Amino acid sequence: MNYAIREVTVPAAEAEKAGMKLIRLNIGDPNKWDFETPEYFKQTLREAVDQVDNGYGDSQGEFSLRDAIVKREYEKNGIAISTDDVYVTAGVSECINVMMGTFLEPGDEVLVPGPGYPSYMQYIHFYEGRTVPYRQIEEEDWKPDMDMIRKRITNRTKAMILINPNNPTGSVYDKKDIIEFGDIAAEYDIPLISDEIYDKIVFDGEFYSASRLKPDVPRIILNGFSKVNLMPGWRMGYCYFMDEKGLMDEIRTGMMKQFRARICPNVPCQAAAKASLQGPQDYIVEMNRKLKERADYSYKRLNEIPGISTRRAKGALYMFPKIDLTGTPWKTDKDFVVDLIREEGVVLVHGSGFCEEFGQDHFRSVLLAPIPTLEEAYDKIERFIKRHTQ
């Protein structure tokens, strides 16, 4: 399986080389737009390079950062974990890789959201596992189909993935749905992997962390510093285990072996990550204000374009509009996206790249660009569609 978010950069590079001006709405990188890493994060990193010995660090992550994560998770969610439960990674992507390499034998299955972040599918397939998507119901603001989750569990199911707030749909799951995820995990003794990297990027609704579920729910919570903390290029992430029954003791041992093999996370960047948890958080308020304004504009403007309809984004950085391909020259959503890049320079990601079963006839767009840029992009999309359907 290809990583669709980066896959579209190939036709984009060709279009740019041919002289096309691009509007890149394909990658969830706030720093490419008008979101800036807070100065005190950067200053801490500068100082850390001078103050640390720049040698190898702890394979599990520096104790001081793990301690700051423990305190931050208690502050956010009221949950008590220990530094022994926390593992620092090179972004959430490394954590996904290490987890899947530990969880899976060939033929094992993992329940994943459809549509969902493609890195999960990529690493599952890399380790010869099988992705089993569960539907998110578009007509109900992308609510997870809990009945389908139960029906798709088999004796080969090794884990369930939950992404909340969701990439690519921008949905924020209800507390009731999170609790039901936990009930299923506890009932079947299936670990719940909850990706919460957008937990503070919520501008409509209320976020409920899977860390707050009952103690008998076996789970791993994933989080990181790329999105909320505006340091995507620094590659800092973490996960922590909550496993009262000890169902994942072997998983923890296997993951730790891999963490030792990779030596350690970036030591100076860990100092900056720690500072980002302990310093002023007011920049997040402004970030959410801008994202809500852009999400509201996108919801209104995209729904005005013939052939396009979208649900309102409530969190994260994305929107996942549907496109009616009936009567158009495009056979697939990928055809639509590639032709749009070549003719108008607007770079989106085809929805089927997020799930072949439940992502087709959609595209993902980021909400990060200022409104004048979004307006230009949506005008180009409308012009493109009209040109090919009249």
Order of alpha helices (4+ residues) and beta strands (2+ residues): alpha-alpha-beta-alpha-alpha-beta-alpha-beta-alpha-beta-beta-alpha-beta-alpha-beta-beta-beta-alpha-alpha-alpha-beta-beta-beta-alpha-beta-beta-beta-alpha
